[in-house]
Amino acid sequence: MTETGSPLPLLSRYAIIVDVGYIYASAGELLFGVASRRDYRVDADKLIQALTRHADDLVRGELLRVYWYDAARDRVPTIDQRVIAQMPWVKLRLGNLNARGQQKGVDAQIRADMEALARHRAITDAVLVAGDEDLVPAVEAAQAFGVRVHLWGIEPPYGTNQAERLVWESDTVEVLERSFVEPYFTRQLGPESAGAPPARAGQALGHPGPGGPGPAMPSPAQVFGERHAPRLSPGYRPGAAALVRRGPERERVEEAGEHVAQKWILTRGEDNIRDLLPGPILPPVIDKELLVDAEKELGLSLRPYQEAREWLRDAFWARVHRQFGIGVGKSRGL
């Protein structure tokens, strides 16, 4: 206490809290469209350094440490996890991989650590790299002690890969784009990938463990939870990514826009949809919801294609205007 009786100012300090199952599964899906960690290698130490540099640019204060939450069979760390544990300012936390390859105990560890750090005033801010709705209680617990929570996610190939409520409860939200994670993930190709023995249980980064073949390593999608591979557009062929990048067909985008409008009318009610009239500009939050729902319908991202987003909005308004018997206008991009 000072002479006036006021509390001493709290030094701004933050921790970076990373759900490895989330960041690996999301990046693997974004970059390669794959689920298994054996399909790619990760330069985890460089990825951690990139996260700390990015936080230094965005978050006020000094870094306390990075908390790295992964899983291993019987919580016995792999060689790669041991390397991570020896990095300065990094604390390795391991959940358990059960016999079915499911990650257990990580969410509870994250909540316990976030609450303890906040309760003891060790941090003023927490950077949480995660997507699971089960982490909402961890966010709420930290916030109850006055900690600001900054949620970071990996750019989804389409739709969203973070629970909506987790996004709502966080104080700020940051999306790590493809260009951010791409330098640290390398696709496993050729005989080494196709003919390699199964990874040992708990293997974190896709390297074969010592002692020869062992039980197959569960995919990050299995570790992280129920995740689904992206639905590909009709006519997609392996190796035809360049064609997919040319953009979606207008007819499919317009069908998605009309379908989302119809679904919203039925589920949200005419009164709520009427509040959007006369258009053609949607509030930013609603525009984002339209984009996310349409991307789920299409199974691909519309974000690189501004023209496609305008087709989507026009089709949405066409269906809404028909519902209320008014003229059809044209949308304007936001």
Stockholm file with secondary structure:
# STOCKHOLM 1.0

chainA/1-334         MTETGSPLPLLSRYAIIVDVGYIYASAGELLFGVASRRDYRVDADKLIQALTRHADDLVRGELLRVYWYDAARDRVPTIDQRVIAQMPWVKLRLGNLNARGQQKGVDAQIRADMEALARHRAITDAVLVAGDEDLVPAVEAAQAFGVRVHLWGIEPPYGTNQAERLVWESDTVEVLERSFVEPYFTRQLGPESAGAPPARAGQALGHPGPGGPGPAMPSPAQVFGERHAPRLSPGYRPGAAALVRRGPERERVEEAGEHVAQKWILTRGEDNIRDLLPGPILPPVIDKELLVDAEKELGLSLRPYQEAREWLRDAFWARVHRQFGIGVGKSRGL
#=GR chainA/1-334 SS CCTTSCCCCCCCEEEEEEEHHHHHHHHHHHHHSCCCGGGEEECHHHHHHHHHHHHHHHSSSEEEEEEEEEEEETTCCCHHHHHHHTSTTEEEEEEEECTTCCEESHHHHHHHHHHHHHHTTCCSEEEEECCCGGGHHHHHHHHHTTCEEEEEEECCSSSCSSCHHHHHHSSEEEEECHHHHGGGEEECCSHHHHSCCCCCTTCSSSCCCTTSCCSCCCCHHHHHCSCCCCCCCTTCCTTCHHHHTTCCCHHHHHHHHHHHHHHHHHHHCHHHHHTTTTCSCCCHHHHHHHHHHHHHHHTSCCTTCHHHHHHHHHHHHHHHHHHHTCCCCCCCCC
#=GC SS_cons         CCTTSCCCCCCCEEEEEEEHHHHHHHHHHHHHSCCCGGGEEECHHHHHHHHHHHHHHHSSSEEEEEEEEEEEETTCCCHHHHHHHTSTTEEEEEEEECTTCCEESHHHHHHHHHHHHHHTTCCSEEEEECCCGGGHHHHHHHHHTTCEEEEEEECCSSSCSSCHHHHHHSSEEEEECHHHHGGGEEECCSHHHHSCCCCCTTCSSSCCCTTSCCSCCCCHHHHHCSCCCCCCCTTCCTTCHHHHTTCCCHHHHHHHHHHHHHHHHHHHCHHHHHTTTTCSCCCHHHHHHHHHHHHHHHTSCCTTCHHHHHHHHHHHHHHHHHHHTCCCCCCCCC
//
